[in-house]
Amino acid sequence: MGDPDLLIVGAGAAGIAAAREARSLGLDVRVLEARGRVGGRAHTVQDLGSPFDLGATWLHAAQSNPLVPLAEARGLELFNHDLVRSGRTWTDGHWATAEELAEYDAAEHAWHEALMLAPDTPGLSLADAAPRGGRWDATLLHWEGPVICGAEPEAMDLADWRATMLNGSNLLPREGCGHLLEVLAEGLPITLDAPVTRLSWGGRRVRAEGPFGAVEAGAAIVTVSTGVLASGAIAFDPPLPVATQEAAHDLPMGLLIKFGLRAAGEDRLDLPAFGGLERRLEPGERAMTWISWPFGRAYLSGFAGGALAWDLSAAGDAATLDHAFSELRDMFGARADRALRRDGAAVASWGRDPWARGAYSYARPGGSAARAALSVPLGGGRLRLAGEACHTSLAATLAGAWYSGAAAAREAAATLGRSPRVTERTGYTGRVPAPSSGG
Ligand SMILES: Cc1cc2nc3c(=O)[nH]c(=O)nc-3n(C[C@H](O)[C@H](O)[C@H](O)COP(=O)(O)OP(=O)(O)OC[C@H]3O[C@@H](n4cnc5c(N)ncnc54)[C@H](O)[C@@H]3O)c2cc1C
C-alpha cells in the first residue's frame, strides 16, 4: 500500500461517502476496513432465498436522503413502503378491532403532541416526559424506544430524540441497502480484512497500524461506531481528548436484532405482503414486532429492540428463535409452527459483532450536545470522527452516516489545502441537500 493523502477507517456508509467525496476533490485515498466486506451495518444476505437486509433496511427521510438519487442513478429500484402499509395489533388475546385501532391512532397523536410540547428541561429522558396511564401509552413508549431507537426510554435524552425524529417517506431498495452500498463502493481503494489497532495522530502526519502493516497520511477520518470507539479496539496515540471521549460515552449503542423466518409451505397466516404486526403492551412488558412477506417473498421478518434485544443477543440465536416462536404461537397458535421454518433462519447479531457492538447510537439524558462534540476536528484537522453518531438530525441512519462522512471529507480536503472551490470543475457543487428537520 502506498501512503495516501487521506486515510479512512471503515467502509460503511460514512467511509464510502468520505472516500467518494475525497476522490472527487482530487485526494488520494485509502480505506481500511476490518471486515471481509464493505457496508458495515448495512449488509444484504441471500440466506432466505431472496435479498434480506440484516441491518439497515429503509432509506428514511427519502426527500432529503442522499442515497435516493444515487440509487436511482444506478438504476436500482426503490419501493415506497408507506404506500402499502397495513398493520395488525394483538391485544388481550385478539386482533384489535377497527374501534380499538382508531383509539390507538388517537392516542398516538396525543402522545406525540405531548412529547413535542414537553419543556426543554436539560437532562429529561424520553420516559420522564412521556404520557402515562393511557391504555396505549406503554405500547407507544416501547415503539419509540426499543423498537425504533434500540434503547430503553429511561436511558434516552428527550431533546436528542426530538432532534432525530424522521420525517418523509421510507423507501426500500428491492435488492437491499447492503447491496446499494456495495454498488456505491465499487472502484474505491478499499483494503478489506484490515483492522486498525493503533492510530497515531500527534505528529505532522497520521499513522494507522494493524495486521496489514502501517499506513501514513496527511489526515484521517475514523468512521467506526461509538461502540467500537468505547471498546478500545483502536488505541489512539495520543488518547482522544476528554471532551471527545465524553461525547462517545454519551452516545452509547442501542440494539435492534433483526431476523427472517422462512415460510414452510403455502400458508401465509392470512397476512398480506408488507403486513406489520405488533402487540399492545402493559408497562414493563416487551415484545417483538414483525413484517410479513416483504415484496411477496416467502419470509417473515422479526425485530427485537432495547433490553430484550441485548438479553437475546447474550443468550444466542437459538434463544432468539425460541422467543420468536413463543410470541408467534400466542398470536397464531400451533399454526405458526406449521407455517414457518425454524431451520435456515437468518439472524443478525449486531450486539455480539466486534466491529459494530450494537445497532446505532442514542444519547443518554443530558447528552444532546454530544453528536456535535463528537464531530469536532482534532489535531488541527488531522483527525476527524464521522458516522451516524455524528449527525445531529439524521443520527442512527444511513443518510446521517453518509452526510457525516462526506462533510468530513470536504473538511479534510480543506485542511490538506484542497478547497472544494478549486475542484468545482470536477463536478462538486458545494451544495449539500438540507437534512430533514427534527420533530
Ligand atoms: C438492525 C439494524 C437496522 C437498521 N435499520 C436502518 C434503516 O432501516 N435505515 C437506516 O437508514 N439505517 C438503519 N440502521 C442504521 C444504519 O445501518 C447505520 O446508521 C449506518 O449503517 C452506520 O454507518 P456508519 O458508516 O456510521 O458505520 P458502520 O456501518 O458501522 O461502518 C463502520 C465500519 O468500520 C469498520 N470498523 C470497525 N472497527 C474497525 C477497525 N478497528 N478498523 C477498520 N475498520 C473498522 C466496520 O466493520 C464498519 O464497516 C440499522 C442498523 C441496524 C443494525
The ligand as an SDF file (V2000), in Angstrom:
LIG
                    3D

 53 58  0  0  0  0  0  0  0  0999 V2000
  -30.6790   -3.9720   12.5810 C   0  0  0  0  0  0  0  0  0  0  0  0
  -30.4250   -2.5840   12.0320 C   0  0  0  0  0  0  0  0  0  0  0  0
  -31.4160   -1.9430   11.3360 C   0  0  0  0  0  0  0  0  0  0  0  0
  -31.1980   -0.6550   10.8160 C   0  0  0  0  0  0  0  0  0  0  0  0
  -32.1680   -0.0880   10.0620 N   0  0  0  0  0  0  0  0  0  0  0  0
  -31.8910    1.0670    9.4200 C   0  0  0  0  0  0  0  0  0  0  0  0
  -32.7820    1.5400    8.4240 C   0  0  0  0  0  0  0  0  0  0  0  0
  -33.8010    0.9290    8.1260 O   0  0  0  0  0  0  0  0  0  0  0  0
  -32.4580    2.7030    7.7830 N   0  0  0  0  0  0  0  0  0  0  0  0
  -31.3150    3.3970    8.0630 C   0  0  0  0  0  0  0  0  0  0  0  0
  -31.0740    4.4520    7.4510 O   0  0  0  0  0  0  0  0  0  0  0  0
  -30.4420    2.9380    8.9840 N   0  0  0  0  0  0  0  0  0  0  0  0
  -30.6940    1.7810    9.6470 C   0  0  0  0  0  0  0  0  0  0  0  0
  -29.7940    1.2730   10.5020 N   0  0  0  0  0  0  0  0  0  0  0  0
  -28.6370    2.0940   10.8800 C   0  0  0  0  0  0  0  0  0  0  0  0
  -27.5670    2.1090    9.7980 C   0  0  0  0  0  0  0  0  0  0  0  0
  -27.2600    0.8040    9.4430 O   0  0  0  0  0  0  0  0  0  0  0  0
  -26.3400    2.8220   10.3580 C   0  0  0  0  0  0  0  0  0  0  0  0
  -26.7140    4.0980   10.8490 O   0  0  0  0  0  0  0  0  0  0  0  0
  -25.2510    3.0290    9.3130 C   0  0  0  0  0  0  0  0  0  0  0  0
  -25.0600    1.8690    8.5550 O   0  0  0  0  0  0  0  0  0  0  0  0
  -23.9680    3.4270   10.0150 C   0  0  0  0  0  0  0  0  0  0  0  0
  -22.9520    3.6600    9.0680 O   0  0  0  0  0  0  0  0  0  0  0  0
  -21.5200    4.1200    9.5660 P   0  0  0  0  0  0  0  0  0  0  0  0
  -20.6740    4.2600    8.3870 O   0  0  0  0  0  0  0  0  0  0  0  0
  -21.6640    5.2570   10.5010 O   0  0  0  0  0  0  0  0  0  0  0  0
  -20.9960    2.9210   10.4920 O   0  0  0  0  0  0  0  0  0  0  0  0
  -20.6920    1.4010   10.0970 P   0  0  0  0  0  0  0  0  0  0  0  0
  -21.6560    0.9060    9.1030 O   0  0  0  0  0  0  0  0  0  0  0  0
  -20.5760    0.6690   11.3880 O   0  0  0  0  0  0  0  0  0  0  0  0
  -19.2670    1.4990    9.4030 O   0  0  0  0  0  0  0  0  0  0  0  0
  -18.0830    1.4880   10.1460 C   0  0  0  0  0  0  0  0  0  0  0  0
  -17.1350    0.4900    9.5230 C   0  0  0  0  0  0  0  0  0  0  0  0
  -15.9280    0.4630   10.3020 O   0  0  0  0  0  0  0  0  0  0  0  0
  -15.4480   -0.8650   10.3600 C   0  0  0  0  0  0  0  0  0  0  0  0
  -14.5400   -0.9870   11.5100 N   0  0  0  0  0  0  0  0  0  0  0  0
  -14.8610   -1.0860   12.8250 C   0  0  0  0  0  0  0  0  0  0  0  0
  -13.7200   -1.1240   13.5470 N   0  0  0  0  0  0  0  0  0  0  0  0
  -12.6860   -1.0370   12.6810 C   0  0  0  0  0  0  0  0  0  0  0  0
  -11.2590   -1.0200   12.8380 C   0  0  0  0  0  0  0  0  0  0  0  0
  -10.6990   -1.1140   14.0370 N   0  0  0  0  0  0  0  0  0  0  0  0
  -10.5130   -0.9280   11.7210 N   0  0  0  0  0  0  0  0  0  0  0  0
  -11.0810   -0.8270   10.4870 C   0  0  0  0  0  0  0  0  0  0  0  0
  -12.4090   -0.8500   10.2890 N   0  0  0  0  0  0  0  0  0  0  0  0
  -13.2030   -0.9390   11.3840 C   0  0  0  0  0  0  0  0  0  0  0  0
  -16.7250   -1.7010   10.4930 C   0  0  0  0  0  0  0  0  0  0  0  0
  -16.5240   -3.0250   10.1220 O   0  0  0  0  0  0  0  0  0  0  0  0
  -17.6760   -0.9510    9.5580 C   0  0  0  0  0  0  0  0  0  0  0  0
  -17.6240   -1.4890    8.2510 O   0  0  0  0  0  0  0  0  0  0  0  0
  -29.9570   -0.0200   11.0200 C   0  0  0  0  0  0  0  0  0  0  0  0
  -28.9500   -0.6770   11.7010 C   0  0  0  0  0  0  0  0  0  0  0  0
  -29.1690   -1.9510   12.2070 C   0  0  0  0  0  0  0  0  0  0  0  0
  -28.0380   -2.6510   12.8970 C   0  0  0  0  0  0  0  0  0  0  0  0
  1  2  1  0
  2  3  1  0
  2 52  2  0
  3  4  2  0
  4  5  1  0
  4 50  1  0
  5  6  2  0
  6  7  1  0
  6 13  1  0
  7  8  2  0
  7  9  1  0
  9 10  1  0
 10 11  2  0
 10 12  1  0
 12 13  2  0
 13 14  1  0
 14 15  1  0
 14 50  1  0
 15 16  1  0
 16 17  1  0
 16 18  1  0
 18 19  1  0
 18 20  1  0
 20 21  1  0
 20 22  1  0
 22 23  1  0
 23 24  1  0
 24 25  2  0
 24 26  1  0
 24 27  1  0
 27 28  1  0
 28 29  2  0
 28 30  1  0
 28 31  1  0
 31 32  1  0
 32 33  1  0
 33 34  1  0
 33 48  1  0
 34 35  1  0
 35 36  1  0
 35 46  1  0
 36 37  1  0
 36 45  1  0
 37 38  2  0
 38 39  1  0
 39 40  1  0
 39 45  2  0
 40 41  1  0
 40 42  2  0
 42 43  1  0
 43 44  2  0
 44 45  1  0
 46 47  1  0
 46 48  1  0
 48 49  1  0
 50 51  2  0
 51 52  1  0
 52 53  1  0
M  END
$$$$
